[in-house]
């Protein structure tokens, strides 16, 4: 019986050198760790990706490469049991990397485990996906713009209707009686509110901003988006909704949810050239192991969102390619990105999507989102600050649009305020130097000479105690370029009513009085 040959030390060194040579020629970053999170090897691609040398990292803790909150580091990086059963082991995951210079970047991480001489060891394969993430964002925004272009016809139709109402009632006011004037004003106010809601939906849908996934109830969101969907599908297609009685809580960015519904509605509209019915429904499903396996999701509770149409259905040869980028059967009608974008959004939210033809004709897109636990809601009985919006303070209004400036000044004067007005930043600075005290500056954010925050900074050199209210008709991401948080308490979005303006003015002045003076920061964070 022959005795097994043991490798001699020289052979072990040759094997180690050969292994390291293979690692160094690999195009992807490869890092090995022990069970305590200490780096044991670091190849050349990893050096290029992170900016650290092998000598700097080998023997150091992996926290140098991936910034994480202290309380979750061990759970996510070091626990062998988590790597074996959790989301890292055996599959790729999007994570954040930390370069030597302190910059953060997106990475794709895959983890495998092997047994070493000193216990479990882990191999991390990492790819820098900065360019991929950029291209995905460009793709997402390009698809949004394509959908916005297709919405334009319906939006123009709605705006023309609203303008007809406003112009007609304004003309009628000149010869109307007192009672008729009240009715006319009510109609004009209603039409203006609908126009404001329409522009708000478009700004929300088209905005280019960081995603903000949060727990939302699908049902009221679908009700609200329904008004936009009716413009998308046209008057010859009936929109029906069948929403579950209980809240349908999921975790998703609300703007992306709007994009999913609009894209599916556009797709359904094209399948119903002679009209039909578009149906949106929600339901809560409890999937056992067998049902979950069929849907390719883990067992548990899910919210189902289904969009069905009575159109021509989906050809059998098209079904397997529906969610591929740029795949389209609609020559010269769109980019072919719509359903690919829907698939990406659903997947990012932890859900799955499938399409099928219906027995009686038409097609159905079914989406499963993991049911979310709702955040604690603010009680409807919580006390709120009440005010009639009146005051006597001196307010400086700066607005380059003459009509907006005129109505803003009129709104404030009607509520008892003393008002100074300026059409330019130069005029505003001149008024500031000729008055001993100005209590509040109400200024547009985007103006020809200075931005609103810049003007406020200049005026505070003369009036350090002045309060500032910034207003704008631009979207949140546009005003953010001027250092303004569009959700800050001291920001008012156009269009606004006199009541909304008065309430915001009282809030800003009241907040300043409560803290003993205005904040020193003009830029609203």
C-alpha positions as a printed Julia matrix, in Angstrom:
525×3 Matrix{Float64}:
   0.0     0.0     0.0
   1.54    3.3    -1.11
   1.81    6.24    1.25
   0.21    9.52    0.07
   2.75   12.11   -0.99
   2.74   15.28    1.11
   3.62   18.59   -0.59
   7.03   19.86    0.37
   7.37   23.46    1.59
   8.86   24.49   -1.71
   5.82   23.27   -3.57
   3.55   25.18   -1.16
   5.42   28.4    -1.89
   5.14   27.77   -5.65
   1.4    27.13   -5.28
   0.95   30.31   -3.24
   2.87   32.38   -5.8
   0.87   30.82   -8.64
  -2.42   31.6    -6.85
  -1.36   35.19   -6.21
  -0.35   35.59   -9.87
  -3.82   34.46  -10.95
  -5.46   36.89   -8.5
  -3.3    39.76   -9.73
  -4.2    39.18  -13.38
  -7.95   39.13  -12.62
  -9.89   42.12  -13.88
 -12.13   42.31  -10.8
 -11.15   43.25   -7.29
 -10.74   40.13   -5.14
 -10.34   40.36   -1.38
 -10.15   37.48    1.1
 -11.06   37.87    4.78
 -10.92   35.7     7.85
 -13.82   35.22   10.25
 -12.83   38.36   12.18
 -13.01   40.6     9.15
  -9.21   40.91    8.73
  -8.02   41.21    5.11
  -5.76   38.3     4.13
  -5.22   39.07    0.45
  -5.75   42.06   -1.79
  -5.15   41.79   -5.53
  -3.93   44.4    -8.02
  -7.43   45.22   -9.27
  -8.45   45.93   -5.66
  -5.47   48.26   -5.31
  -6.58   50.18   -8.4
 -10.21   50.32   -7.25
  -9.63   51.48   -3.68
  -6.33   53.38   -3.97
  -4.77   51.37   -1.14
  -1.64   49.24   -1.6
  -1.63   45.57   -0.6
   0.82   46.37    2.2
  -1.61   48.99    3.6
  -4.64   46.7     3.68
  -3.46   43.14    4.39
  -3.79   42.68    8.14
  -6.19   45.62    8.47
  -9.93   45.44    9.15
 -12.32   45.44    6.2
 -14.03   48.57    7.59
 -11.37   50.55    5.72
 -13.01   49.5     2.47
 -16.71   49.7     3.32
 -18.05   52.38    5.66
 -20.85   51.09    7.82
 -22.6    52.25   11.02
 -20.76   50.8    14.0
 -23.76   48.89   15.3
 -24.19   46.93   12.03
 -20.59   46.24   11.06
 -20.22   42.88   12.75
 -23.66   41.7    11.67
 -23.1    42.52    8.01
 -19.38   41.91    7.55
 -18.16   39.39   10.03
 -20.93   36.95   10.91
 -20.35   33.67    9.09
 -23.92   32.59    9.78
 -25.27   35.74    8.12
 -23.02   35.22    5.12
 -24.27   31.66    4.84
 -27.98   32.43    5.12
 -28.35   36.15    4.56
 -28.49   38.34    1.47
 -24.72   38.48    0.88
 -23.86   34.81    0.53
 -24.2    33.2    -2.88
 -25.55   36.27   -4.69
 -24.49   39.74   -5.69
 -25.47   42.81   -3.72
 -25.12   46.56   -4.24
 -22.89   48.06   -1.53
 -20.93   51.28   -0.94
 -17.13   51.32   -1.12
 -14.69   53.77    0.45
 -11.58   54.82   -1.46
  -8.28   55.85    0.11
  -9.08   59.52   -0.58
 -12.38   59.27    1.31
 -14.73   59.24   -1.69
 -17.59   56.76   -1.72
 -18.69   54.79   -4.77
 -21.19   52.02   -5.64
 -19.92   48.44   -5.9
 -21.36   45.06   -6.77
 -20.29   42.45   -4.16
 -20.38   38.66   -4.41
 -19.3    36.5    -1.46
 -18.18   32.87   -1.21
 -16.85   30.85    1.73
 -14.11   28.26    2.04
 -12.42   26.47    4.92
  -8.9    27.65    5.68
  -6.32   26.38    8.13
  -7.59   28.83   10.76
 -11.31   28.37   10.19
 -13.84   29.9     7.78
 -12.45   32.3     5.17
 -14.42   34.52    2.82
 -13.7    35.66   -0.72
 -15.18   38.95   -1.88
 -15.4    39.71   -5.59
 -16.08   43.42   -6.17
 -16.91   45.47   -9.24
 -16.95   49.27   -9.42
 -20.37   50.09  -10.91
 -20.07   53.89  -10.85
 -20.41   54.14  -14.62
 -23.21   51.57  -14.69
 -25.12   53.49  -12.01
 -24.66   56.71  -13.99
 -25.92   55.09  -17.19
 -28.89   53.58  -15.36
 -29.83   57.02  -14.03
 -29.48   58.52  -17.52
 -31.62   55.71  -18.91
 -34.25   56.27  -16.23
 -34.37   60.0   -16.93
 -34.43   59.53  -20.7
 -37.4    57.2   -20.35
 -39.15   59.75  -18.14
 -38.68   62.4   -20.78
 -40.09   60.05  -23.39
 -43.18   59.51  -21.23
 -43.49   63.27  -20.62
 -43.45   63.84  -24.37
 -46.28   61.35  -24.8
 -48.19   63.05  -21.99
 -47.94   66.44  -23.68
 -51.02   65.99  -25.86
 -53.28   65.16  -22.93
 -51.81   67.93  -20.82
 -52.33   70.52  -23.56
 -55.94   69.36  -23.88
 -56.54   69.8   -20.14
 -54.83   73.19  -19.99
 -56.81   74.46  -22.94
 -60.01   73.43  -21.18
 -58.94   75.18  -17.98
 -57.9    78.33  -19.81
 -61.25   78.38  -21.6
 -63.01   78.26  -18.23
 -60.81   80.98  -16.7
 -60.99   83.32  -19.7
 -64.73   82.86  -20.1
 -65.56   83.62  -16.47
 -63.16   86.57  -16.37
 -64.96   88.05  -19.35
 -68.33   87.42  -17.71
 -67.24   89.28  -14.56
 -67.3    92.65  -16.33
 -71.12   92.59  -16.72
 -72.12   90.19  -13.94
 -74.32   90.91  -10.95
 -73.05   90.5    -7.39
 -74.35   86.94   -7.1
 -73.02   86.03  -10.54
 -69.61   87.44   -9.65
 -69.4    85.16   -6.62
 -70.16   82.14   -8.8
 -67.65   83.28  -11.43
 -64.91   83.73   -8.84
 -65.62   80.25   -7.46
 -65.29   78.74  -10.93
 -62.05   80.61  -11.65
 -60.6    79.53   -8.31
 -61.54   75.91   -8.97
 -60.0    75.94  -12.47
 -56.79   77.53  -11.14
 -56.53   74.87   -8.43
 -56.85   72.12  -11.06
 -54.14   73.77  -13.17
 -51.85   73.98  -10.13
 -52.45   70.3    -9.38
 -51.64   69.38  -12.98
 -48.31   71.25  -12.99
 -47.48   69.76   -9.59
 -48.0    66.23  -10.92
 -45.82   66.93  -13.96
 -43.01   68.39  -11.82
 -43.18   65.43   -9.47
 -43.11   62.94  -12.33
 -40.29   64.58  -14.31
 -38.04   65.62  -11.44
 -34.44   64.46  -11.47
 -33.59   63.96   -7.84
 -32.28   61.41   -5.4
 -34.64   58.53   -4.78
 -36.52   58.6    -1.49
 -37.96   55.14   -0.8
 -40.49   55.31    2.01
 -43.52   53.39    3.27
 -46.57   54.48    1.28
 -50.14   53.26    0.99
 -50.69   52.3    -2.66
 -54.42   52.98   -2.58
 -54.51   56.8    -2.15
 -51.47   57.11   -4.42
 -53.31   55.23   -7.18
 -56.38   57.42   -6.65
 -54.23   60.54   -7.03
 -52.3    59.26  -10.04
 -55.6    58.24  -11.62
 -56.16   61.82  -12.75
 -52.9    61.72  -14.68
 -53.66   58.28  -16.07
 -56.93   59.55  -17.55
 -54.92   62.11  -19.53
 -52.54   59.38  -20.68
 -55.13   56.91  -21.94
 -57.54   59.36  -23.57
 -61.3    59.74  -23.4
 -62.07   56.55  -25.37
 -60.6    54.29  -22.67
 -62.39   53.8   -19.37
 -60.29   53.69  -16.19
 -61.52   51.42  -13.39
 -59.96   50.83   -9.99
 -60.67   48.08   -7.45
 -58.6    48.82   -4.37
 -58.45   46.69   -1.24
 -60.28   48.05    1.8
 -57.25   47.83    4.11
 -54.15   50.0     3.54
 -51.68   48.56    1.01
 -48.33   49.52    2.52
 -45.16   49.06    0.42
 -41.71   50.62    0.44
 -40.98   52.55   -2.76
 -40.07   56.0    -4.05
 -43.41   57.66   -4.8
 -42.12   59.3    -7.98
 -40.99   55.91   -9.27
 -44.37   54.4    -8.41
 -45.97   57.11  -10.57
 -43.57   56.19  -13.36
 -44.52   52.5   -13.15
 -48.24   53.25  -13.43
 -47.85   55.8   -16.24
 -45.65   53.46  -18.3
 -48.05   50.54  -17.87
 -50.97   52.8   -18.8
 -49.15   53.98  -21.94
 -48.45   50.38  -22.88
 -52.12   49.44  -22.36
 -53.33   52.45  -24.34
 -51.29   51.38  -27.36
 -52.88   47.92  -27.12
 -56.39   49.45  -27.3
 -56.41   51.62  -30.45
 -60.23   51.51  -30.61
 -60.79   52.12  -26.92
 -61.51   49.74  -24.08
 -61.03   49.46  -20.34
 -57.93   49.86  -18.18
 -58.29   48.35  -14.72
 -55.98   48.85  -11.71
 -56.5    46.78   -8.58
 -54.68   45.96   -5.36
 -54.87   42.96   -3.02
 -52.99   41.46   -0.09
 -51.66   37.92   -0.59
 -50.18   35.43    1.88
 -47.82   33.16   -0.09
 -46.83   29.78    1.34
 -43.64   28.02    0.26
 -45.23   26.44   -2.81
 -46.95   29.62   -4.06
 -43.84   31.71   -3.33
 -41.65   29.32   -5.32
 -44.0    29.7    -8.29
 -43.71   33.49   -8.06
 -39.92   33.34   -7.47
 -40.18   35.18   -4.13
 -39.66   34.16   -0.48
 -42.79   33.07    1.42
 -44.63   35.86    3.23
 -47.2    38.64    2.84
 -47.26   40.64   -0.38
 -49.22   43.52   -1.87
 -50.33   42.71   -5.41
 -50.71   45.56   -7.89
 -52.36   44.49  -11.14
 -52.87   46.53  -14.3
 -55.18   44.9   -16.87
 -56.48   45.96  -20.27
 -59.0    44.73  -22.84
 -56.64   45.21  -25.76
 -55.08   42.96  -28.35
 -52.95   40.94  -25.94
 -49.24   40.12  -26.13
 -47.95   37.88  -28.97
 -46.34   34.67  -27.72
 -43.01   35.52  -29.37
 -42.95   38.91  -27.64
 -43.68   37.79  -24.06
 -40.13   36.54  -23.27
 -38.61   39.88  -24.37
 -41.05   42.36  -22.81
 -38.7    43.71  -20.16
 -35.55   43.9   -22.28
 -34.15   47.46  -22.74
 -34.83   48.93  -26.19
 -36.98   45.97  -27.22
 -40.09   47.38  -28.87
 -42.7    46.39  -31.41
 -43.78   50.05  -31.78
 -41.59   51.48  -34.51
 -41.28   55.29  -34.26
 -43.4    55.29  -31.07
 -41.15   55.57  -28.04
 -37.69   54.44  -26.99
 -38.45   50.87  -26.0
 -37.4    51.7   -22.44
 -40.78   51.8   -20.71
 -41.21   48.2   -19.56
 -37.48   47.79  -18.9
 -37.67   50.79  -16.58
 -40.77   49.36  -14.87
 -38.94   46.07  -14.32
 -35.89   47.86  -12.86
 -38.01   49.98  -10.49
 -40.01   46.98   -9.25
 -36.85   44.94   -8.73
 -35.21   47.82   -6.85
 -38.22   47.94   -4.52
 -37.78   44.23   -3.75
 -40.69   43.13   -5.91
 -41.31   41.01   -9.0
 -43.36   41.64  -12.13
 -44.91   39.28  -14.66
 -47.12   39.67  -17.73
 -49.74   37.32  -19.13
 -52.59   37.29  -21.59
 -56.14   37.1   -20.25
 -58.55   34.34  -21.4
 -61.14   36.85  -22.66
 -58.59   39.03  -24.44
 -56.21   41.71  -23.3
 -53.24   41.43  -20.96
 -52.42   41.8   -17.3
 -49.24   43.0   -15.63
 -48.98   41.67  -12.06
 -46.57   43.14   -9.53
 -45.82   41.71   -6.09
 -44.33   44.08   -3.48
 -43.31   42.84   -0.02
 -45.83   44.21    2.46
 -44.27   46.98    4.56
 -44.86   47.93    8.17
 -46.3    51.46    8.28
 -44.46   54.18   10.15
 -46.34   55.73   13.05
 -48.74   58.28   11.66
 -49.28   61.69   13.2
 -52.58   61.75   15.05
 -55.32   63.71   13.36
 -56.14   65.11   16.79
 -52.65   66.53   17.27
 -52.78   70.21   18.14
 -51.99   72.62   15.33
 -51.18   76.28   15.33
 -54.18   78.34   14.29
 -53.94   81.83   12.91
 -56.06   84.09   10.73
 -52.85   85.06    8.9
 -53.14   88.74    9.72
 -50.31   90.97   10.9
 -48.91   94.47   10.9
 -45.2    93.84   10.23
 -43.25   95.51    7.43
 -42.65   93.07    4.55
 -40.32   93.55    1.57
 -41.55   91.64   -1.51
 -39.01   91.03   -4.29
 -40.4    89.47   -7.48
 -39.35   90.09  -11.08
 -42.71   89.01  -12.56
 -44.97   92.08  -12.39
 -48.26   90.18  -12.16
 -47.04   87.85   -9.44
 -45.58   90.79   -7.52
 -48.86   92.71   -7.78
 -51.01   89.88   -6.43
 -48.52   89.0    -3.68
 -48.47   92.6    -2.45
 -52.27   92.75   -2.63
 -52.62   89.51   -0.61
 -50.38   90.85    2.16
 -51.94   94.31    2.31
 -55.41   92.75    2.54
 -54.25   91.04    5.74
 -52.93   94.19    7.39
 -49.23   94.05    6.52
 -47.2    97.09    5.49
 -45.53   96.21    2.2
 -42.51   97.42    0.23
 -42.05   96.02   -3.26
 -39.14   95.71   -5.66
 -38.86   94.26   -9.15
 -35.08   93.79   -9.0
 -32.44   92.88   -6.44
 -30.86   96.3    -6.91
 -34.16   97.95   -6.04
 -34.56   95.7    -3.01
 -31.09   96.58   -1.69
 -31.88  100.28   -2.15
 -35.1    99.93   -0.13
 -33.24   98.01    2.57
 -30.78  100.87    3.09
 -33.51  103.52    3.35
 -35.65  101.81    6.02
 -34.69  101.42    9.65
 -36.44   98.07   10.16
 -37.87   95.45    7.84
 -39.39   92.41    9.53
 -39.65   89.97    6.65
 -38.16   89.48    3.19
 -40.36   87.55    0.73
 -38.24   86.86   -2.35
 -38.26   84.69   -5.43
 -35.41   82.15   -5.53
 -34.38   82.49   -9.19
 -33.89   86.09  -10.42
 -31.64   87.79  -13.0
 -29.18   89.6   -10.71
 -28.92   87.54   -7.54
 -30.58   84.41   -6.27
 -33.01   84.73   -3.38
 -30.52   83.34   -0.8
 -27.77   85.67   -2.08
 -30.09   88.67   -1.84
 -31.09   87.68    1.71
 -27.44   87.46    2.72
 -26.78   90.95    1.36
 -29.86   92.44    3.07
 -28.9    90.88    6.41
 -25.77   92.99    6.45
 -28.17   95.95    6.89
 -31.0    94.19    8.78
 -29.47   91.29   10.76
 -32.8    90.4    12.38
 -34.83   90.15    9.17
 -36.75   86.89    8.55
 -36.72   85.29    5.11
 -39.39   83.48    3.12
 -38.26   82.09   -0.24
 -40.78   81.32   -3.0
 -40.4    79.68   -6.39
 -42.34   78.1    -9.23
 -39.44   75.78  -10.08
 -39.26   72.17   -8.94
 -37.42   71.08   -5.79
 -34.3    69.89   -7.64
 -34.06   73.22   -9.53
 -34.16   75.36   -6.38
 -31.72   72.94   -4.72
 -29.06   74.19   -7.15
 -29.41   77.55   -5.39
 -28.9    75.97   -1.97
 -32.61   75.84   -1.09
 -34.4    72.85    0.36
 -37.81   72.75   -1.31
 -39.32   71.05    1.74
 -37.97   73.53    4.31
 -40.44   75.41    6.56
 -39.29   78.76    5.13
 -40.03   77.85    1.5
 -43.32   78.36   -0.36
 -44.02   76.66   -3.68
 -45.86   78.58   -6.42
 -48.69   78.73   -7.21
 -50.04   79.71   -3.79
 -53.24   81.26   -2.5
 -53.52   84.28   -0.23
 -54.38   81.99    2.67
 -51.31   79.8     2.05
 -49.06   82.86    1.84
 -50.48   84.39    5.0
 -50.11   81.14    6.93
 -46.5    80.72    5.81
 -45.67   84.34    6.71
 -47.06   83.83   10.22
 -45.16   80.54   10.56
 -41.83   82.15    9.62
 -42.32   85.19   11.85
 -43.65   83.03   14.7
 -40.75   80.58   14.5
 -38.26   83.46   14.63
 -39.98   84.94   17.69
 -39.99   81.54   19.42
 -36.24   81.12   19.05
 -35.47   84.75   19.89
 -34.53   85.85   16.38
 -34.06   84.54   12.84
 -31.72   81.72   12.0
 -28.28   82.89   10.98
 -28.45   80.62    7.93
 -30.06   82.04    4.82
 -29.7    78.82    2.85
 -32.61   76.62    3.87
 -31.46   73.13    4.73
